Amino acid sequence: MSLTLDSSLDDALGAAPAKTLDRAFGMKTVGDLLSHYPRRYADPGELTPIRDLPIGETVTIVAEVLSSSFRRMRNRPGAMVDVVIGDGIGRMSLMFFAKNVGAAEWRSKDLAVGRRGVFSGKVGMFNNVTQFAHPEYELFDDEDTARRTADARAAVPIPIYPATSTLQTWQIARLIGRVLDDLDAVPDPLSDEVRVQEELLTAPEALERIHRPRTRNDIDPAVRTLRMHEALTLQTALLQQRDAVRALSATPRTASAGGLLERFDAALPYTLTPDQQTVGAQIADDLVGTWPMNRLVQGEVGSGKTLVALRAMLQVAESGGQAALIAPTEVLAGQHLRSIAKMLGPQLAPLVMPTLLTGQMPAAERRKAALRVASGQALIVVGTHALLGEKTTFADLGLVVVDEQHRFGVEQREALRAKGSSPHALVLTATPIPRTVAMTVFGDLDTSVIRTMPAGRAGIQSFVAPLAEHPGWFNRVWERAAEEIAQGRQVFAVCAAIDTAKKTAEAAEPAAPALGTEGGNGPRWGVVQLDEVLATHPTLGGLRRAVLHGRMPSDEKDAVMQAFARGEIDLLLATTVIEVGVDVPNASTMIVLDADRFGVSQLHQLRGRVGRGGVPGLCLLVTEAESDTLARDRVEAVAATLDGFALAEVDLELRGEGDVLGAAQAGVRSSLKLLRVVKDAALITRAREIGEEILAHDPALDRHPGLRDAIGRRVSDADRAALAKN
């Protein structure tokens, strides 16, 4: 049977294996199976004798079964299979546990005395006997094959695939071998000229060598070739999306002499930073272009992105167009509205009528706001998801501003853009993005960076309070907070949970933990528990304290935040609802409890809430994580630098890349199979150059059918939707 990459696994392998692969990995086609690459290779050419196996290491050996038996478990269901294998020099045991006796009996018969094979696992020790527990193995078919195979395998790496309990790596290797044997010619995404220039293999060669390498030297060229295929496919798809946007017509939004933007700039009490000027000029040029602006602006916390966005809104407003800014939380939306109104001042604010529209506004107030938006009276609209509702309409939506891009799904962003006729789009993020991630995730957007900070910032000092080594430092954290408040300053304390006591609805509430005591397996501190404990603190207990979290009613949250901004609250105990955008210049100290439960970028965002005025900032990261653990490394990394772009690289290394196309977060199966956006930066850059060159001369990819087909296979409809809406 001749197979292509688009052939169904049903046709290629039969119904039963196809169903197993679908259940285990979501595979449907031959291409899906062949892009399930080995995670590593065992090397029988460097086999270690059993008697010299290093304890704790994962190794591969060739050995013969010397004995095999199984017995029922005494105190629980199931059975245990005990196998002894030898290599002529030493012996070791293999232990398997089965849920039922039938499975154990099958395993014992499969590993019959005299069978030889390849065994791979982590070396352990039990009762002074070297042992593999549940090793992966592949038995040779017969003695002659075993002898020939053992000799041949001395130089042939064994691919080890990501596997499941129902589908072992050996089974996956056999299934891949079957489809490779029947695979027809595979179209190459690269032209012969580019492939030779880049010193890459053909597509069929790369697939053959990555799955069935003859020597170790086969692997690296295959991996590099397939990484380039991934990079080129993704970059070309992004470039196609960028070109599709540029094919649309947009209404030019021109700033006029003496208009809103010029009057605003003239009234500013300070000079724009060099980066604000540069990025502002880029946006101004985009807004008068013939196609819709599609720009990402990333900048450090407090770098002045909102000011840059407001200037763009005013340029659009001069033509009678409306600008909508969507924020992830009601607290942040309210903050944005107040900040915009303050920057506009009493002269300009009435001309553009900045209007807030959120879901938790009183019905009458919301109707009035919606009417101002629909009539075009409100030229600047700030809101949350309420802006996406069917009842919210715009007279002339000319600019969409998305604040904190990562907090919105692509469908939500697209729903807002669909309310206008090809509106310009400006995406803001205070989460610095590594260059290669920006190129891979936001490759269809033009990217601007604001690095320089406004003058007058006093800076921030960051310290880790490691309670695992110094439990007494917990009390010192609160003494330090009291010292700051005594100087007339304000303090944030952030928890990873609202209420750790209410793990279930039936759980009785235990007494609040004493300061510095051990916590459970979940977050150590909730806002509720911290409030109870600090109520008894000799100094902080008598100060003005308030709680803020996402489950509070909208008006209550807004009232608390405004009271804190006015200096009426000394100590604000909050969740990450205050992570982005909240601006209180008098807040000097950020205390993060259970800091190891937050991500690197999240900790950086939280730290950015202080040190925003002339008051020096202090960030105390409290953690019970042990030293030399990944959790502790995250916290230490944040304390070591204020450079958000450096931290973004650290964050990427620690978290993994996740699914760069869709909305899924890190931890799910990535759409990137081999490509790694940090390590493969140069390759991604080169792939983008190749993609640009190809599309410049062949926009429909008529002369590059292999690349067109690769995009069709690799970039699903869902991924295309995600690309279209970024």
C-alpha positions as CSV (number, residue, x, y, z in Angstrom):
1,M,0.0,0.0,0.0
2,S,1.3,3.5,-0.9
3,L,0.9,5.9,1.9
4,T,1.1,9.7,2.0
5,L,1.4,12.0,5.1
6,D,-2.3,12.6,4.7
7,S,-3.3,9.0,4.7
8,S,-5.5,8.0,7.7
9,L,-4.0,5.7,10.3
10,D,-7.1,3.4,9.8
11,D,-5.9,2.8,6.2
12,A,-2.2,2.6,7.1
13,L,-2.3,0.4,10.2
14,G,-5.8,-1.0,10.7
15,A,-8.6,0.0,13.0
16,A,-7.3,-1.3,16.3
17,P,-3.8,0.4,16.2
18,A,-5.3,3.6,14.8
19,K,-7.8,3.7,17.7
20,T,-5.1,3.2,20.2
21,L,-2.9,6.0,18.7
22,D,-5.9,8.3,18.6
23,R,-6.7,7.7,22.2
24,A,-3.2,8.0,23.4
25,F,-2.0,11.0,21.4
26,G,-4.9,12.3,19.3
27,M,-3.2,11.0,16.1
28,K,-5.3,10.8,12.9
29,T,-2.9,10.6,10.0
30,V,0.4,9.1,9.0
31,G,1.9,12.7,9.3
32,D,0.7,12.9,12.9
33,L,2.4,9.6,13.7
34,L,5.7,10.5,11.9
35,S,5.9,13.8,13.7
36,H,5.9,11.9,17.0
37,Y,9.6,12.0,17.3
38,P,11.9,10.1,19.7
39,R,12.6,12.0,23.0
40,R,16.0,10.3,23.2
41,Y,18.1,7.5,21.9
42,A,19.5,4.5,23.8
43,D,22.9,3.5,22.6
44,P,23.6,-0.2,22.7
45,G,27.1,0.6,21.3
46,E,28.0,1.7,24.8
47,L,26.4,-1.1,26.7
48,T,27.5,-1.5,30.3
49,P,27.9,-5.0,31.8
50,I,25.2,-5.7,34.4
51,R,27.7,-5.9,37.2
52,D,28.9,-2.3,36.4
53,L,25.5,-0.7,36.0
54,P,25.4,2.7,37.8
55,I,22.6,3.0,40.4
56,G,20.0,5.7,39.6
57,E,21.0,6.0,35.9
58,T,18.8,5.1,33.0
59,V,20.6,2.5,30.8
60,T,20.0,0.0,28.0
61,I,21.3,-3.5,28.0
62,V,21.1,-6.6,25.8
63,A,20.4,-9.7,27.9
64,E,18.8,-13.2,28.1
65,V,15.9,-14.2,30.3
66,L,17.2,-16.8,32.9
67,S,14.0,-17.2,34.9
68,S,10.4,-15.9,34.9
69,S,7.6,-16.3,37.4
70,F,4.6,-14.5,38.8
71,R,2.7,-14.5,42.1
72,R,-0.4,-13.0,43.5
73,M,-0.2,-10.0,45.9
74,R,-1.0,-10.9,49.5
75,N,-2.6,-7.7,50.8
76,R,-4.0,-6.1,47.6
77,P,-5.4,-7.1,44.2
78,G,-3.0,-7.9,41.4
79,A,0.1,-9.9,40.8
80,M,3.9,-9.4,40.6
81,V,6.1,-10.7,37.8
82,D,9.7,-11.5,38.8
83,V,12.2,-12.0,36.0
84,V,15.9,-12.6,36.2
85,I,18.1,-11.7,33.2
86,G,21.8,-12.1,32.5
87,D,24.4,-10.9,30.0
88,G,26.9,-13.7,30.6
89,I,28.8,-11.7,33.1
90,G,26.2,-10.6,35.7
91,R,22.6,-10.9,36.6
92,M,19.8,-8.6,37.6
93,S,16.0,-8.7,38.2
94,L,13.1,-7.1,36.4
95,M,10.0,-6.4,38.5
96,F,6.5,-5.8,37.0
97,F,3.3,-5.2,38.9
98,A,0.0,-6.0,37.2
99,K,-3.6,-5.1,38.3
100,N,-4.8,-8.6,37.5
101,V,-3.4,-12.1,37.4
102,G,-4.1,-12.5,33.7
103,A,-1.9,-9.6,32.7
104,A,0.9,-10.9,35.0
105,E,0.6,-14.4,33.5
106,W,0.9,-13.0,30.0
107,R,3.9,-10.9,30.9
108,S,5.6,-14.0,32.5
109,K,5.0,-16.1,29.3
110,D,6.2,-13.2,27.1
111,L,9.4,-13.1,29.0
112,A,10.0,-16.8,28.7
113,V,13.3,-18.4,29.7
114,G,15.8,-18.3,26.9
115,R,14.3,-15.2,25.2
116,R,16.8,-12.4,24.4
117,G,16.2,-8.7,23.9
118,V,17.0,-5.1,24.6
119,F,16.0,-3.8,28.1
120,S,16.0,-0.2,29.1
121,G,15.2,1.4,32.5
122,K,16.4,3.1,35.6
123,V,18.8,1.1,37.7
124,G,17.7,0.4,41.2
125,M,18.7,-1.8,44.1
126,F,16.5,-4.1,46.2
127,N,17.7,-6.6,48.8
128,N,21.3,-6.0,47.4
129,V,20.1,-7.1,43.9
130,T,20.4,-4.8,40.9
131,Q,16.9,-4.2,39.5
132,F,14.8,-2.6,36.8
133,A,11.2,-1.8,37.8
134,H,8.8,-1.8,34.8
135,P,11.6,-1.5,32.2
136,E,10.9,-0.9,28.5
137,Y,12.0,-3.9,26.5
138,E,12.0,-5.4,23.0
139,L,12.5,-9.2,22.5
140,F,14.2,-10.6,19.5
141,D,12.2,-12.9,17.3
142,D,14.5,-16.0,17.3
143,E,18.0,-17.1,18.3
144,D,19.6,-16.4,14.9
145,T,17.9,-13.0,14.7
146,A,18.9,-12.4,18.3
147,R,22.5,-13.1,17.6
148,R,22.6,-11.1,14.3
149,T,20.6,-8.3,15.8
150,A,22.7,-8.0,19.0
151,D,25.8,-7.7,16.8
152,A,24.2,-5.2,14.5
153,R,22.7,-3.2,17.3
154,A,26.1,-2.5,18.8
155,A,26.2,0.6,16.6
156,V,22.5,1.4,16.0
157,P,20.8,3.9,18.4
158,I,17.4,2.8,19.7
159,P,14.8,5.5,19.5
160,I,12.8,5.9,22.8
161,Y,9.4,7.6,22.2
162,P,7.1,9.4,24.5
163,A,4.8,6.5,25.5
164,T,1.8,5.7,27.6
165,S,0.9,2.8,29.9
166,T,-1.1,1.3,27.0
167,L,1.4,2.0,24.2
168,Q,5.1,1.2,24.8
169,T,7.9,2.8,23.0
170,W,8.7,-0.4,21.2
171,Q,5.2,-0.7,19.9
172,I,5.3,2.9,18.6
173,A,8.6,2.2,16.9
174,R,7.1,-0.8,15.1
175,L,4.1,1.2,14.0
176,I,6.3,4.0,12.7
177,G,8.5,1.4,10.9
178,R,5.4,0.0,9.2
179,V,4.3,3.3,7.8
180,L,7.9,4.3,6.7
181,D,8.1,1.1,4.7
182,D,4.9,2.0,2.8
183,L,5.5,5.7,2.6
184,D,5.4,7.3,-0.9
185,A,7.5,10.3,-1.8
186,V,7.3,13.0,0.8
187,P,7.0,16.5,-0.7
188,D,9.8,18.8,0.6
189,P,8.9,22.2,2.1
190,L,12.2,23.6,0.8
191,S,13.3,24.0,-2.8
192,D,16.3,22.0,-3.8
193,E,18.3,25.3,-4.0
194,V,17.5,26.4,-0.5
195,R,17.9,22.9,0.9
196,V,21.4,22.6,-0.6
197,Q,22.3,26.1,0.5
198,E,21.2,25.4,4.1
199,E,23.0,22.0,4.1
200,L,19.8,20.1,5.0
201,L,18.5,16.6,4.1
202,T,15.5,15.8,1.9
203,A,12.3,15.3,3.8
204,P,12.2,11.5,3.3
205,E,15.8,11.3,4.4
206,A,15.2,13.3,7.5
207,L,12.1,11.2,8.5
208,E,14.0,7.9,7.9
209,R,17.1,9.0,9.9
210,I,15.3,10.5,12.9
211,H,13.2,7.3,13.3
212,R,15.6,4.6,12.1
213,P,19.1,6.0,12.5
214,R,21.9,3.7,11.5
215,T,24.5,5.6,13.6
216,R,24.5,8.5,16.0
217,N,25.7,10.7,13.1
218,D,22.4,10.3,11.4
219,I,20.4,12.0,14.1
220,D,21.6,15.6,14.3
221,P,21.2,16.4,10.6
222,A,17.7,14.9,10.6
223,V,16.7,16.9,13.7
224,R,18.1,20.2,12.2
225,T,16.2,19.5,8.9
226,L,12.9,18.9,10.6
227,R,13.4,21.9,12.9
228,M,13.8,24.1,9.9
229,H,10.7,22.6,8.4
230,E,8.8,23.5,11.6
231,A,10.2,27.0,11.7
232,L,9.6,27.7,8.1
233,T,6.0,26.3,8.2
234,L,5.1,28.5,11.2
235,Q,6.9,31.6,10.1
236,T,5.4,31.4,6.6
237,A,1.9,30.9,8.1
238,L,2.4,34.0,10.2
239,L,3.7,36.0,7.3
240,Q,0.7,34.9,5.2
241,Q,-1.5,36.2,8.0
242,R,0.3,39.5,8.1
243,D,0.0,39.9,4.4
244,A,-3.7,39.1,4.6
245,V,-4.2,41.9,7.0
246,R,-2.2,44.2,4.8
247,A,-4.5,43.3,1.9
248,L,-7.5,44.9,3.8
249,S,-8.4,48.6,3.5
250,A,-8.3,50.8,6.5
251,T,-9.5,54.4,7.1
252,P,-6.5,56.6,7.5
253,R,-6.5,58.4,10.8
254,T,-4.6,61.6,10.4
255,A,-3.5,64.0,13.2
256,S,-4.1,67.6,12.2
257,A,-2.3,70.8,13.3
258,G,-3.8,72.2,16.4
259,G,-5.9,69.1,16.9
260,L,-6.4,66.9,19.9
261,L,-3.0,65.1,19.8
262,E,-1.1,68.3,19.4
263,R,-3.0,70.0,22.2
264,F,-2.4,67.0,24.4
265,D,1.3,66.9,23.8
266,A,1.6,70.7,24.5
267,A,-0.1,70.3,27.9
268,L,2.1,67.4,29.0
269,P,4.1,68.4,32.1
270,Y,7.0,66.2,31.1
271,T,8.9,65.1,28.1
272,L,8.3,61.8,26.5
273,T,11.1,59.2,26.9
274,P,13.1,58.5,23.7
275,D,11.4,55.1,23.4
276,Q,7.9,56.6,23.8
277,Q,8.8,59.1,21.1
278,T,10.1,56.3,18.7
279,V,7.2,54.0,19.3
280,G,4.7,56.9,19.1
281,A,6.1,57.8,15.7
282,Q,5.8,54.2,14.5
283,I,2.1,54.1,15.6
284,A,1.3,57.5,14.1
285,D,2.7,56.3,10.7
286,D,0.7,53.0,11.0
287,L,-2.6,54.9,11.6
288,V,-2.3,56.9,8.3
289,G,-1.5,53.8,6.3
290,T,-3.8,52.1,3.8
291,W,-4.0,48.8,5.7
292,P,-4.9,48.2,9.4
293,M,-2.2,48.7,12.0
294,N,-1.4,45.4,13.7
295,R,1.3,46.3,16.3
296,L,2.5,44.8,19.6
297,V,4.0,47.2,22.1
298,Q,5.8,45.5,24.9
299,G,7.4,47.4,27.7
300,E,8.5,47.2,31.3
301,V,6.0,47.8,34.1
302,G,5.7,51.6,34.5
303,S,7.4,52.4,31.2
304,G,4.5,54.5,29.9
305,K,2.6,52.2,27.5
306,T,-0.7,53.7,28.5
307,L,0.5,57.2,27.5
308,V,1.6,55.9,24.1
309,A,-1.8,54.2,23.6
310,L,-3.7,57.3,24.6
311,R,-1.8,59.4,22.0
312,A,-2.9,56.8,19.4
313,M,-6.5,57.1,20.6
314,L,-6.5,60.8,20.3
315,Q,-5.1,60.6,16.7
316,V,-8.1,58.3,15.8
317,A,-10.5,60.6,17.7
318,E,-9.5,63.5,15.5
319,S,-11.1,61.8,12.6
320,G,-14.3,61.1,14.5
321,G,-13.3,57.5,15.1
322,Q,-13.6,55.7,18.4
323,A,-11.0,53.8,20.3
324,A,-11.8,50.8,22.6
325,L,-9.4,49.7,25.3
326,I,-10.2,46.2,26.7
327,A,-8.6,45.3,30.1
328,P,-8.6,41.9,31.8
329,T,-10.1,43.0,35.1
330,E,-12.6,45.6,36.4
331,V,-10.0,47.0,38.8
332,L,-7.6,47.6,35.9
333,A,-10.3,49.0,33.6
334,G,-11.3,51.5,36.3
335,Q,-7.7,52.4,36.8
336,H,-7.2,53.0,33.1
337,L,-10.3,55.2,32.9
338,R,-9.1,57.4,35.8
339,S,-5.6,57.5,34.5
340,I,-6.8,58.6,31.0
341,A,-9.2,61.2,32.4
342,K,-6.4,62.6,34.5
343,M,-3.9,62.8,31.6
344,L,-6.5,64.4,29.4
345,G,-7.3,67.1,31.9
346,P,-10.5,69.2,32.1
347,Q,-9.9,70.8,28.7
348,L,-9.7,67.7,26.5
349,A,-11.6,65.1,28.5
350,P,-15.1,66.6,27.6
351,L,-14.2,66.5,23.9
352,V,-13.6,62.8,23.8
353,M,-15.8,61.8,26.8
354,P,-13.8,58.7,28.1
355,T,-16.4,56.2,29.1
356,L,-16.2,53.0,31.3
357,L,-18.3,50.0,30.3
358,T,-18.1,46.9,32.5
359,G,-20.3,43.9,33.3
360,Q,-20.9,44.7,37.0
361,M,-22.0,48.4,36.5
362,P,-25.5,49.2,37.7
363,A,-28.0,48.5,34.8
364,A,-29.0,52.2,34.4
365,E,-25.5,53.4,34.4
366,R,-24.4,50.8,32.0
367,R,-27.3,51.7,29.6
368,K,-26.2,55.3,29.6
369,A,-22.6,54.3,28.9
370,A,-23.7,52.0,26.1
371,L,-25.8,54.8,24.5
372,R,-22.8,57.2,24.5
373,V,-20.7,54.5,22.8
374,A,-23.4,53.6,20.2
375,S,-24.0,57.2,19.3
376,G,-20.3,58.0,18.8
377,Q,-20.4,60.6,21.6
378,A,-17.8,58.6,23.6
379,L,-14.6,58.6,21.4
380,I,-12.6,56.7,24.0
381,V,-14.2,53.6,25.6
382,V,-12.5,51.5,28.3
383,G,-14.0,48.2,29.5
384,T,-13.8,44.6,30.2
385,H,-15.5,41.6,28.5
386,A,-18.7,43.7,28.5
387,L,-17.3,45.4,25.4
388,L,-17.7,42.1,23.6
389,G,-21.4,41.7,24.2
390,E,-23.9,41.8,21.4
391,K,-25.6,44.8,22.9
392,T,-22.4,46.9,22.7
393,T,-22.2,48.6,19.4
394,F,-19.9,51.4,18.1
395,A,-20.6,54.3,15.7
396,D,-17.1,54.1,14.1
397,L,-14.6,51.8,15.8
398,G,-11.3,52.9,14.4
399,L,-8.8,51.5,17.0
400,V,-8.8,48.5,19.3
401,V,-6.3,48.5,22.2
402,V,-5.8,45.2,24.0
403,D,-4.2,45.5,27.4
404,E,-2.3,42.5,28.6
405,Q,-2.6,40.3,25.5
406,H,-2.0,37.0,27.4
407,R,-5.0,37.5,29.6
408,F,-7.5,37.2,26.7
409,G,-8.6,34.4,24.4
410,V,-8.2,34.9,20.7
411,E,-12.0,34.7,20.2
412,Q,-12.5,37.6,22.6
413,R,-10.0,39.8,20.8
414,E,-11.6,39.0,17.5
415,A,-15.1,39.7,18.7
416,L,-14.1,43.2,19.6
417,R,-12.3,43.9,16.3
418,A,-15.3,42.6,14.4
419,K,-17.3,45.5,15.8
420,G,-15.5,47.9,13.4
421,S,-14.6,47.9,9.7
422,S,-11.0,46.7,9.7
423,P,-10.0,48.8,12.7
424,H,-6.4,49.4,13.7
425,A,-5.2,47.1,16.5
426,L,-2.7,47.9,19.2
427,V,-1.7,45.2,21.6
428,L,0.0,46.1,24.9
429,T,1.9,43.9,27.2
430,A,3.9,44.6,30.4
431,T,5.2,41.0,30.2
432,P,8.4,41.2,28.3
433,I,8.6,38.6,25.6
434,P,11.9,37.1,24.4
435,R,12.6,38.1,20.8
436,T,12.2,34.6,19.3
437,V,8.9,34.1,21.2
438,A,7.6,37.4,19.9
439,M,8.7,36.3,16.4
440,T,7.0,32.9,16.8
441,V,3.8,33.8,18.7
442,F,3.3,37.4,17.3
443,G,5.1,37.0,14.0
444,D,2.2,38.6,12.1
445,L,2.4,41.7,14.2
446,D,4.9,44.6,13.9
447,T,6.7,44.8,17.3
448,S,7.8,47.8,19.3
449,V,9.6,47.8,22.6
450,I,9.7,50.5,25.3
451,R,12.8,50.0,27.5
452,T,13.6,53.4,28.8
453,M,11.7,54.4,32.0
454,P,10.3,57.8,32.8
455,A,12.6,60.0,35.0
456,G,12.0,60.3,38.7
457,R,11.6,56.6,39.5
458,A,13.4,55.8,42.8
459,G,14.0,52.2,41.9
460,I,13.2,48.9,43.7
461,Q,15.2,46.6,45.9
462,S,14.2,42.9,46.0
463,F,15.0,40.3,48.6
464,V,14.1,36.7,49.2
465,A,12.9,35.7,52.7
466,P,13.8,31.9,52.7
467,L,11.8,30.5,55.6
468,A,13.1,27.0,55.0
469,E,16.5,28.2,56.3
470,H,15.4,31.2,58.4
471,P,11.9,30.7,59.8
472,G,12.4,33.7,62.1
473,W,12.6,36.1,59.0
474,F,8.8,35.8,58.7
475,N,8.3,38.1,61.7
476,R,11.0,40.4,60.4
477,V,9.0,40.8,57.1
478,W,6.1,42.3,59.0
479,E,8.3,44.5,61.2
480,R,9.8,45.9,58.0
481,A,6.3,46.6,56.7
482,A,5.4,48.4,59.9
483,E,8.6,50.5,59.5
484,E,7.5,51.6,56.0
485,I,4.0,52.5,57.2
486,A,5.4,54.5,60.0
487,Q,7.2,56.7,57.4
488,G,3.8,57.4,55.9
489,R,4.1,54.8,53.1
490,Q,1.8,52.0,52.0
491,V,2.2,48.3,51.7
492,F,0.8,45.5,49.4
493,A,0.8,41.9,50.7
494,V,-0.2,39.4,48.0
495,C,-1.3,35.8,48.6
496,A,-1.7,32.9,46.2
497,A,-5.2,32.1,47.4
498,I,-8.3,33.8,48.9
499,D,-9.1,31.3,51.6
500,T,-6.9,28.2,52.2
501,A,-9.3,26.8,54.9
502,K,-12.2,26.2,52.5
503,K,-10.7,23.4,50.5
504,T,-14.1,21.7,50.4
505,A,-17.6,23.0,51.3
506,E,-17.8,20.7,54.3
507,A,-14.4,21.5,55.8
508,A,-14.5,23.1,59.2
509,E,-12.4,26.2,59.4
510,P,-9.4,25.6,61.6
511,A,-7.8,28.2,63.7
512,A,-5.7,30.7,61.8
513,P,-2.0,29.6,61.7
514,A,0.4,31.3,64.0
515,L,3.1,33.5,62.4
516,G,5.8,31.4,60.9
517,T,4.3,27.9,61.4
518,E,4.3,25.2,58.9
519,G,1.6,25.0,56.2
520,G,-0.1,22.2,54.3
521,N,0.4,20.9,50.8
522,G,-1.6,23.8,49.2
523,P,-0.8,27.5,49.3
524,R,0.4,28.3,52.8
525,W,-1.5,31.6,53.0
526,G,-4.8,32.9,51.8
527,V,-6.0,36.5,52.1
528,V,-8.5,35.5,54.8
529,Q,-5.9,33.7,56.9
530,L,-3.4,36.5,56.6
531,D,-6.0,39.1,57.6
532,E,-6.9,37.1,60.7
533,V,-3.2,36.7,61.7
534,L,-2.2,40.3,61.2
535,A,-5.2,41.4,63.2
536,T,-3.3,40.2,66.3
537,H,0.1,41.7,65.2
538,P,1.3,44.2,67.9
539,T,1.9,47.0,65.4
540,L,0.0,46.1,62.2
541,G,-3.1,45.0,64.0
542,G,-4.0,48.6,64.8
543,L,-3.3,50.1,61.4
544,R,-5.7,50.6,58.5
545,R,-6.0,47.3,56.7
546,A,-8.2,46.1,53.8
547,V,-8.8,43.0,51.7
548,L,-9.1,42.8,47.9
549,H,-9.8,39.8,45.8
550,G,-11.6,38.7,42.6
551,R,-14.7,37.3,44.3
552,M,-15.7,40.7,45.8
553,P,-18.5,42.7,44.1
554,S,-17.2,45.1,41.5
555,D,-18.2,48.3,43.3
556,E,-16.6,47.0,46.5
557,K,-13.3,46.2,44.7
558,D,-13.2,49.6,43.1
559,A,-14.0,51.4,46.4
560,V,-11.1,49.5,48.2
561,M,-8.7,50.3,45.4
562,Q,-9.6,53.9,45.2
563,A,-9.3,54.2,49.0
564,F,-5.8,52.7,48.8
565,A,-4.9,55.1,46.0
566,R,-6.1,58.1,48.2
567,G,-3.8,56.9,51.1
568,E,-6.7,55.9,53.3
569,I,-5.5,52.3,53.7
570,D,-2.0,51.5,55.0
571,L,-1.9,47.7,54.2
572,L,-3.7,46.1,51.4
573,L,-4.0,42.3,51.5
574,A,-4.8,41.1,48.0
575,T,-4.6,38.3,45.4
576,T,-3.2,38.9,42.0
577,V,-6.1,41.1,41.1
578,I,-3.6,43.9,41.6
579,E,-1.0,42.3,39.3
580,V,-1.2,44.7,36.4
581,G,-1.9,48.3,35.9
582,V,-2.7,49.5,39.4
583,D,-0.8,52.7,40.1
584,V,-0.3,54.0,43.7
585,P,2.8,56.2,43.8
586,N,2.9,56.2,47.6
587,A,3.1,52.4,47.8
588,S,6.6,51.5,48.7
589,T,6.5,47.8,49.6
590,M,5.4,44.6,48.0
591,I,5.3,41.4,50.1
592,V,4.5,38.2,48.2
593,L,3.7,35.2,50.3
594,D,4.2,31.7,48.9
595,A,6.3,33.4,46.2
596,D,7.3,30.1,44.8
597,R,3.7,29.5,43.7
598,F,3.9,32.4,41.2
599,G,5.6,32.4,37.8
600,V,8.6,34.6,37.1
601,S,6.7,37.1,35.0
602,Q,3.9,37.3,37.6
603,L,6.4,38.1,40.3
604,H,7.9,40.7,38.1
605,Q,4.5,42.2,37.5
606,L,3.7,42.3,41.2
607,R,7.0,43.9,42.0
608,G,6.2,46.6,39.5
609,R,3.3,47.9,41.6
610,V,5.8,49.7,43.9
611,G,8.6,52.2,43.3
612,R,6.4,54.0,40.8
613,G,6.8,57.5,42.3
614,G,9.6,59.2,44.2
615,V,9.3,56.6,47.0
616,P,12.0,53.8,46.9
617,G,10.5,50.4,46.3
618,L,11.0,47.3,48.4
619,C,9.9,43.8,47.3
620,L,10.1,40.9,49.8
621,L,9.6,37.5,48.3
622,V,8.6,35.1,51.1
623,T,9.0,31.4,50.4
624,E,9.2,28.1,52.2
625,A,10.7,26.3,49.1
626,E,14.0,24.5,49.7
627,S,17.2,25.8,48.1
628,D,18.3,24.2,44.8
629,T,14.7,23.5,43.8
630,L,13.0,24.8,40.6
631,A,10.5,26.6,42.7
632,R,13.2,28.4,44.6
633,D,15.2,29.1,41.5
634,R,12.2,31.1,40.1
635,V,12.1,33.3,43.2
636,E,15.8,33.8,43.3
637,A,15.9,34.8,39.6
638,V,13.3,37.5,40.1
639,A,15.2,38.9,43.1
640,A,18.5,38.9,41.1
641,T,17.4,41.4,38.4
642,L,14.9,44.1,37.5
643,D,15.4,43.5,33.8
644,G,12.1,42.1,32.7
645,F,13.5,41.0,29.3
646,A,16.2,39.0,31.0
647,L,13.6,37.4,33.3
648,A,11.4,36.6,30.3
649,E,14.3,34.4,29.0
650,V,14.6,32.7,32.4
651,D,10.8,32.2,32.6
652,L,10.8,30.6,29.2
653,E,13.6,28.2,30.2
654,L,11.9,27.3,33.4
655,R,8.3,27.0,32.2
656,G,8.7,25.6,28.7
657,E,7.2,27.0,25.6
658,G,3.6,25.7,25.8
659,D,1.5,25.9,22.6
660,V,2.8,28.9,20.8
661,L,0.0,28.9,18.2
662,G,-3.2,28.4,20.2
663,A,-4.5,29.6,23.6
664,A,-3.2,26.6,25.5
665,Q,-0.7,27.3,28.3
666,A,2.6,25.7,29.0
667,G,2.3,22.1,30.2
668,V,0.1,20.9,27.4
669,R,1.4,19.1,24.3
670,S,3.1,21.7,22.3
671,S,2.5,22.4,18.7
672,L,6.2,22.7,18.4
673,K,7.6,19.2,18.1
674,L,11.3,19.7,17.8
675,L,11.7,23.5,17.6
676,R,12.7,25.3,20.8
677,V,12.3,29.1,20.5
678,V,15.2,29.9,22.9
679,K,17.8,27.4,21.6
680,D,16.8,27.7,18.0
681,A,16.8,31.5,17.7
682,A,19.2,31.7,14.8
683,L,17.3,29.0,12.9
684,I,13.9,30.8,13.5
685,T,15.4,34.0,12.2
686,R,16.8,32.3,9.1
687,A,13.4,30.6,8.5
688,R,11.6,33.9,8.6
689,E,14.0,35.3,6.0
690,I,13.5,32.3,3.8
691,G,9.7,32.6,4.2
692,E,9.7,36.3,3.3
693,E,11.8,35.6,0.2
694,I,9.4,32.8,-0.9
695,L,6.2,34.9,-0.4
696,A,7.7,37.9,-2.1
697,H,8.0,35.9,-5.4
698,D,5.3,33.2,-4.8
699,P,2.6,34.6,-2.5
700,A,0.1,31.7,-3.3
701,L,2.9,29.1,-2.9
702,D,2.1,27.7,-6.3
703,R,5.7,26.9,-6.9
704,H,6.2,25.6,-3.4
705,P,3.5,22.9,-3.1
706,G,5.5,21.0,-0.4
707,L,5.5,24.1,1.9
708,R,1.8,24.8,1.1
709,D,1.0,21.2,2.1
710,A,3.1,21.4,5.2
711,I,1.3,24.5,6.3
712,G,-2.0,22.7,5.7
713,R,-1.0,19.8,7.8
714,R,0.9,21.5,10.6
715,V,-1.3,24.6,11.0
716,S,-4.7,23.4,11.8
717,D,-7.9,25.3,11.4
718,A,-7.9,26.2,15.1
719,D,-4.3,27.3,14.8
720,R,-5.1,29.5,11.8
721,A,-7.9,31.0,13.8
722,A,-5.5,31.8,16.6
723,L,-3.0,33.3,14.1
724,A,-5.7,35.4,12.5
725,K,-6.8,36.8,15.9
726,N,-3.5,37.6,17.5
